[in-house]
Amino acid sequence: MPPGATSPRGPLAEAERRSAVQDAVRAAGEGEGLDRLVRLAARVLRVPVAMVSFITGDREVIRAAVGLPEPWASQRWTPLSHSLCAQVVDQEGPVVLFDARTDPAYRAHAAVVEMGAGAYAGFPLRHGEHVLGAFCAADVVPRRWSEDDLQLLEDLAAAVSVELSLRVALEELEAVRSRERELARRLREGSRTDPVTGAADRRALDERLAEETARLARRPGELALVLLEVDGFARVTGIAGRRTADAVLAEVAARLHVALRRTDLLARTGDHEFAVVLPGTGARAAEELAQRLGHLVAEEPVAGWDVTVTTATAVHHPDRGADGLLADAAAAPRVQR
């Protein structure tokens, strides 16, 4: 296919090819592997220029090169108008030129006129059914490429193609594993979150209390627990139904969250019961917080209902552990707020 001719690929196929190019360019990275191969090609073939490049929608991206003139060597790309490798992609096969300067189809090409290309041999880099770019060698003087020369370039292009396909596959595998890890994390979080209120569930509460009491066993400190019960919840459920009752619970939880620190934990422990874990908090501060929580709930109607809470507080004792703290809070005097 002469330079400037239209590629036979349709728009969809070309879009898929460009997407594959993006994957390959990313997977190729900036490592030494490709640079070593182009240096090997230049040394064995005794040519001044060798490179690996990819053809995007509007440019040739140079991923590895030796002997490329400036400014192309520094900027690592050329316009498609200056790319002989683009012809490899368009033809979906090798392009071999003895002397591009005398070839009627190529002598006016910008790579020849402006970059001084003479002899050129490029073989396609493939990923699946797509040609992504080329592994090429070039000289500024005419050259008759031997069968061994061309076989070497074809083999190097095939080796790079296999390497890129493996790298892309590994990236895709890691992406799948990352999505699986994220899904597992969300499932773990979901299993520890109450779907109605967004508060932690009983399992999360037990785990947090175990963590906090274990920490205090290593380094003494304070820990408090506040239990809250939504008063009259059965009446709301009986009159307005479960959906309204759930809306009341959700609003109560939202108001409680306002008063809590990031280190505190709000958990739903029953149908209309909550618990608040308060690290670094003593008895007086816990009681003051319980009073404030009661005020936040009662100051305005909750989902259209006048709602109050009853609270009980307890503090951690080293010899009681997590179960003991829960038992002490359950046995503590109840105060309606």
C-alpha positions, -999 to 999 in steps of 0.1 A, spaced: 0 0 0 16 34 -10 20 61 16 -12 81 23 -35 54 11 -66 46 33 -64 17 56 -88 -11 48 -98 -13 85 -133 -1 94 -139 24 121 -147 -2 147 -117 -23 140 -95 8 141 -109 18 174 -102 -16 188 -67 -15 174 -61 19 191 -74 6 224 -50 -24 221 -21 1 213 -29 20 245 -27 -12 265 6 -22 249 22 12 254 13 11 290 24 -25 294 57 -17 276 66 8 304 100 24 305 121 -7 312 154 -17 297 140 -48 279 130 -31 246 161 -8 246 183 -38 248 166 -55 218 169 -24 196 206 -20 206 210 -57 197 194 -52 163 215 -21 155 247 -39 165 240 -72 147 227 -55 115 252 -27 116 227 0 111 226 34 128 189 34 136 166 7 152 135 12 172 102 -1 185 72 21 179 34 21 181 10 38 158 -19 57 175 -46 77 159 -24 107 152 12 99 159 40 73 161 49 67 198 85 56 200 90 33 230 126 23 224 152 36 199 188 39 191 203 64 166 171 84 160 179 121 151 167 151 170 141 163 179 124 130 175 148 112 199 140 135 227 103 140 222 98 102 217 71 106 190 67 117 154 37 128 133 22 100 112 33 120 82 70 112 92 64 76 101 75 47 78 63 23 106 28 36 100 30 19 66 37 -14 84 5 -10 103 -15 1 72 -2 -29 52 -5 -52 83 28 -68 71 65 -60 66 78 -30 47 113 -34 32 130 -6 12 164 -8 -5 165 30 -9 134 50 -1 149 80 -18 146 64 -52 114 45 -45 86 63 -64 61 55 -37 83 68 -8 108 93 -21 85 123 -12 77 108 22 86 132 51 107 105 68 129 105 37 129 142 29 132 156 65 146 127 85 170 113 60 157 78 58 173 56 31 171 19 36 142 7 59 129 -27 71 101 -29 95 81 -59 108 47 -57 125 42 -59 163 10 -79 168 -14 -84 197 -42 -108 188 -56 -98 155 -43 -62 157 -10 -47 143 1 -22 169 33 -9 154 67 -21 142 101 -33 151 123 -16 125 159 -8 114 170 20 91 201 33 74 209 66 58 224 49 27 210 22 4 211 -13 17 203 -47 4 187 -65 33 198 -102 34 175 -130 43 193 -133 77 188 -96 83 151 -98 77 147 -130 96 164 -114 126 140 -84 125 110 -107 121 121 -128 150 127 -97 172 93 -83 163 77 -117 172 95 -118 205 84 -83 214 48 -91 204 48 -122 227 63 -101 255 38 -73 251 9 -98 250 21 -114 282 25 -81 299 -10 -70 288 -24 -103 300 -7 -99 334 -21 -64 337 -56 -77 329 -52 -105 354 -41 -80 381 -70 -58 373 -94 -88 377 -77 -96 410 -79 -60 421 -117 -59 414 -120 -92 433 -102 -78 463 -124 -47 462 -155 -68 459 -143 -89 489 -136 -57 509 -171 -44 501 -187 -77 511 -167 -76 543 -179 -41 550 -214 -49 540 -215 -79 564 -205 -55 592 -229 -27 584 -266 -24 593 -285 -18 560 -312 3 575 -292 28 596 -257 26 581 -243 20 615 -220 -9 623 -237 -42 631 -233 -64 662 -204 -83 647 -185 -51 641 -193 -40 677 -179 -72 691 -147 -70 670 -142 -33 679 -146 -40 717 -122 -69 714 -96 -47 697 -100 -19 722 -98 -41 753 -67 -59 738 -51 -25 732 -58 -14 768 -42 -46 780 -10 -35 763 -12 1 772 -37 12 800 -62 39 792 -99 47 792 -128 32 773 -165 38 777 -197 22 762 -231 39 759 -262 19 752 -292 37 737 -328 24 732 -353 43 711 -384 48 732 -419 41 719 -405 23 688 -432 -4 690 -459 23 689 -444 38 657 -442 4 641 -478 -4 650 -493 28 638 -472 37 608 -457 5 597 -422 -9 594 -410 14 566 -417 45 587 -402 29 617 -370 21 597 -370 58 586 -371 68 623 -341 45 631 -321 58 601 -327 94 612 -318 86 648 -286 71 637 -278 101 615 -283 125 645 -262 103 667 -233 103 642 -232 142 644 -220 141 680 -194 113 675 -157 115 668 -141 96 639 -126 72 664 -160 64 680 -182 35 667 -220 36 665 -235 1 662 -270 -12 659 -274 -40 684 -311 -48 682 -344 -39 667 -343 -4 682 -311 -5 702 -277 11 696 -243 11 713 -215 37 711 -179 27 717 -159 56 730 -121 51 731 -101 73 755 -133 83 773 -140 82 811 -173 79 830 -180 116 832 -174 123 795 -194 93 786 -224 105 807 -221 140 791 -221 125 757 -252 103 765 -270 135 776 -261 153 744 -271 123 722 -305 123 739 -309 160 732 -300 156 696 -327 130 691 -354 148 711 -349 184 700 -369 179 668 -394 153 655 -377 123 639 -393 115 605 -424 132 618 -425 115 652 -416 127 687 -389 103 698 -367 101 729 -340 76 739 -330 59 771 -293 55 778 -270 35 800 -232 40 803 -203 19 816 -165 21 816 -139 -5 810 -122 -22 840 -90 -42 832 -103 -74 848 -137 -74 830 -127 -75 794 -151 -68 764 -179 -91 777 -177 -75 811 -180 -40 796 -211 -51 777 -226 -67 808 -218 -37 830 -236 -14 805 -266 -37 803 -268 -37 841 -263 1 845 -292 24 855 -313 36 826 -319 73 820 -346 86 797 -334 116 778 
